[in-house]
Amino acid sequence: MADGVNRFLGDTPGRTIVKLIVVCLVVGFVLAFFGFTPDNIVSEIRYWFLDLWYNGFRALGRVGNYLVLGAIIVIPIFVLLRLISYRR
């Protein structure tokens, strides 16, 4: 089982943890230099998903308007053509 874990992690678990800690520290220093905070990043991700959610439904609403607008013309013509072809 140890070989499977080492293969999955790419190295031994201890060395992988040390590497991850070093990378996290470097990335944390860089982000702090540019003024990012954990709360800021989490709230921005949250607002991005909320914006995507609301804009997605707004787009669906527009598609619904286009559908109804087209149906006002297409459905009566379809029914009329079906009635004309039914009599033949």
N, C-alpha and C positions, 0 to 999 in steps of 0.2 A: 504494500500500500504506500510505503514511503516513496517509492519510485514514481508512482502515479501523482502524488502530491508535488514532488520535485519537478516533474515534467510539466504539470499544470502551472506552477508558479514560475518556472524557468530557473529556479535555483532552490537552495534550502530555505525553509520557512524563516529562519533567523536572519539570513542575509537579505531575503526579500523584504522583511519588515524594516531592516536598517536602511535599505535603499529607498523604500517608500517614505520613511521619516525624513531622510535627507531631501528628497524631491519635494515633499510637502513644505519643508522649511524654506527652500529656495523659492518655490512658487508663492508661498505666503509673504516672503519679503518683497518680492516683485509687486504683488497685488497691493500690499500696504504702501509701497512707494507711490503707486498711482492713486491711492486714496480709497481703495475698496475695503469694505468691511464685510464680515459674514452676513450680518443683517441686511446690508445693502444688496448683496448678491442674491440672497434668498427672496427678498421682496421684489427685486427686478424680475427674477424668474417667475415668481407668482403672478406679477402684473402682466408679463408676456403671455402666460397661458390664459389669463382672464381676457386679455385683449383679443387673443386668437379665438377664444370661445365666443365672445360677443360679436366680433366681426364675421366669424363663420356663420352664425345664425342670421346676421344682417344680410349676408350674401345669399343665404337660402331664402330669405324673405324676398329679395329682389328676383330670384329665380321663380319664386311662386307668383310674383306679380307678372312676370313675362309669360308664365304658363297660363294664367287666367286671361291675360290680354289676348294671347293667341287663340285660346279656346273660344273666346267670344266670336271669333270669325270662323275658325276651323270646324267646330262642332255643328253649327247650323248648316254649313255647306255640306258636311259629311252626311248629315241626316237627310238633307234635300236630295243629294245624289243617290243615297240608298233607296229613298222613296221612289225616285224616278226609275232606277234600275229594277225595283221590285215589281213595278207595273208591267214590265216587258215580259 
